[in-house]
Amino acid sequence: MSQTPIRIGDKVVFSYEHLQSLFNSLIKRSFLVIGPTVLDSAIVYGELTSVNELPIGFVKDNSPGIVTMKNLLGTNRIVDMISGEQLPRNC
């Protein structure tokens, strides 16, 4: 199987199972992997070394019909309902 080089601007889709391999390859080549992570009960961007640091399914607080997230300033923000087709979510 021949490999096509990836260029800047190309869109690539990885399955979750292969995401850690991507992290490992980038880190081995001295790249920093930056993405969403949880810090002090807030979702922030930071350096990642493992897919386990991604905030999958993380919800700070919720009330019936309302989901809120706390930001870096310590204030709460109501997370809007998604618009359009409601796709299955794995939380």
C-alpha atoms as a printed R data frame, in Angstrom:
   type eleno elety resid chain resno       x      y      z
1  ATOM     1    CA   MET     A     1   0.000  0.000  0.000
2  ATOM     2    CA   SER     A     2   1.520  3.330 -1.043
3  ATOM     3    CA   GLN     A     3   1.412  6.301  1.322
4  ATOM     4    CA   THR     A     4   0.442  9.789  0.179
5  ATOM     5    CA   PRO     A     5   2.164 12.628  2.078
6  ATOM     6    CA   ILE     A     6  -0.096 14.887  4.140
7  ATOM     7    CA   ARG     A     7   0.192 18.588  3.285
8  ATOM     8    CA   ILE     A     8  -0.690 21.648  5.364
9  ATOM     9    CA   GLY     A     9  -4.394 22.281  4.981
10 ATOM    10    CA   ASP     A    10  -5.265 18.642  4.285
11 ATOM    11    CA   LYS     A    11  -8.107 17.206  6.349
12 ATOM    12    CA   VAL     A    12  -7.445 13.834  7.952
13 ATOM    13    CA   VAL     A    13  -9.771 11.663 10.028
14 ATOM    14    CA   PHE     A    14  -8.399  9.343 12.712
15 ATOM    15    CA   SER     A    15 -10.360  6.780 14.660
16 ATOM    16    CA   TYR     A    16 -10.058  7.105 18.434
17 ATOM    17    CA   GLU     A    17  -8.093  3.863 18.530
18 ATOM    18    CA   HIS     A    18  -5.348  5.372 16.324
19 ATOM    19    CA   LEU     A    19  -5.241  8.822 17.923
20 ATOM    20    CA   GLN     A    20  -2.660  7.803 20.555
21 ATOM    21    CA   SER     A    21  -0.346  6.588 17.768
22 ATOM    22    CA   LEU     A    22  -0.609 10.052 16.192
23 ATOM    23    CA   PHE     A    23   0.207 11.698 19.536
24 ATOM    24    CA   ASN     A    24   3.226  9.396 19.978
25 ATOM    25    CA   SER     A    25   4.528 10.090 16.463
26 ATOM    26    CA   LEU     A    26   4.209 13.864 16.861
27 ATOM    27    CA   ILE     A    27   5.848 13.887 20.313
28 ATOM    28    CA   LYS     A    28   8.695 11.637 19.045
29 ATOM    29    CA   ARG     A    29   9.363 14.266 16.353
30 ATOM    30    CA   SER     A    30   9.489 17.042 19.015
31 ATOM    31    CA   PHE     A    31   6.049 18.510 18.245
32 ATOM    32    CA   LEU     A    32   3.803 19.755 21.040
33 ATOM    33    CA   VAL     A    33   0.294 18.335 20.926
34 ATOM    34    CA   ILE     A    34  -2.148 21.045 22.038
35 ATOM    35    CA   GLY     A    35  -5.818 20.345 22.641
36 ATOM    36    CA   PRO     A    36  -8.676 20.628 25.109
37 ATOM    37    CA   THR     A    37  -8.037 19.326 28.602
38 ATOM    38    CA   VAL     A    38  -9.502 19.784 32.090
39 ATOM    39    CA   LEU     A    39  -7.806 22.155 34.543
40 ATOM    40    CA   ASP     A    40  -9.436 23.206 37.838
41 ATOM    41    CA   SER     A    41 -12.872 21.997 36.639
42 ATOM    42    CA   ALA     A    42 -12.634 24.053 33.427
43 ATOM    43    CA   ILE     A    43 -11.998 22.901 29.868
44 ATOM    44    CA   VAL     A    44  -8.896 24.727 28.586
45 ATOM    45    CA   TYR     A    45  -6.316 24.249 25.832
46 ATOM    46    CA   GLY     A    46  -3.045 22.767 26.991
47 ATOM    47    CA   GLU     A    47  -0.261 20.343 26.144
48 ATOM    48    CA   LEU     A    48  -1.387 16.732 25.769
49 ATOM    49    CA   THR     A    49   0.675 13.559 25.909
50 ATOM    50    CA   SER     A    50  -2.182 11.039 25.996
51 ATOM    51    CA   VAL     A    51  -5.688 10.716 24.574
52 ATOM    52    CA   ASN     A    52  -6.766 10.029 28.171
53 ATOM    53    CA   GLU     A    53  -6.223 13.752 28.880
54 ATOM    54    CA   LEU     A    54  -9.020 14.711 26.461
55 ATOM    55    CA   PRO     A    55 -12.230 15.799 28.240
56 ATOM    56    CA   ILE     A    56 -14.520 13.219 26.662
57 ATOM    57    CA   GLY     A    57 -17.888 13.267 28.378
58 ATOM    58    CA   PHE     A    58 -16.824 15.896 30.946
59 ATOM    59    CA   VAL     A    59 -19.706 17.947 32.368
60 ATOM    60    CA   LYS     A    60 -19.100 20.243 35.316
61 ATOM    61    CA   ASP     A    61 -22.662 20.733 36.481
62 ATOM    62    CA   ASN     A    62 -26.114 20.249 35.075
63 ATOM    63    CA   SER     A    63 -29.744 20.860 35.873
64 ATOM    64    CA   PRO     A    64 -32.711 19.290 34.090
65 ATOM    65    CA   GLY     A    65 -32.509 20.584 30.519
66 ATOM    66    CA   ILE     A    66 -29.497 22.856 31.186
67 ATOM    67    CA   VAL     A    67 -25.774 22.091 30.989
68 ATOM    68    CA   THR     A    68 -23.251 24.627 32.278
69 ATOM    69    CA   MET     A    69 -19.469 24.817 32.023
70 ATOM    70    CA   LYS     A    70 -17.129 26.845 34.211
71 ATOM    71    CA   ASN     A    71 -14.550 28.984 32.342
72 ATOM    72    CA   LEU     A    72 -11.066 30.141 33.420
73 ATOM    73    CA   LEU     A    73 -12.519 33.240 35.099
74 ATOM    74    CA   GLY     A    74 -14.658 31.028 37.315
75 ATOM    75    CA   THR     A    75 -17.966 32.064 35.794
76 ATOM    76    CA   ASN     A    76 -20.533 29.615 34.451
77 ATOM    77    CA   ARG     A    77 -21.741 29.513 30.860
78 ATOM    78    CA   ILE     A    78 -24.878 27.760 29.675
79 ATOM    79    CA   VAL     A    79 -24.031 25.353 26.866
80 ATOM    80    CA   ASP     A    80 -26.452 25.906 23.979
81 ATOM    81    CA   MET     A    81 -28.543 23.078 22.611
82 ATOM    82    CA   ILE     A    82 -27.162 21.772 19.358
83 ATOM    83    CA   SER     A    83 -29.003 22.851 16.252
84 ATOM    84    CA   GLY     A    84 -29.769 20.729 13.234
85 ATOM    85    CA   GLU     A    85 -29.813 16.965 13.243
86 ATOM    86    CA   GLN     A    86 -29.313 15.451 16.690
87 ATOM    87    CA   LEU     A    87 -26.524 12.892 16.279
88 ATOM    88    CA   PRO     A    88 -25.792 10.227 18.905
89 ATOM    89    CA   ARG     A    89 -23.366 11.439 21.584
90 ATOM    90    CA   ASN     A    90 -21.077  9.168 23.577
91 ATOM    91    CA   CYS     A    91 -20.856 10.761 27.000
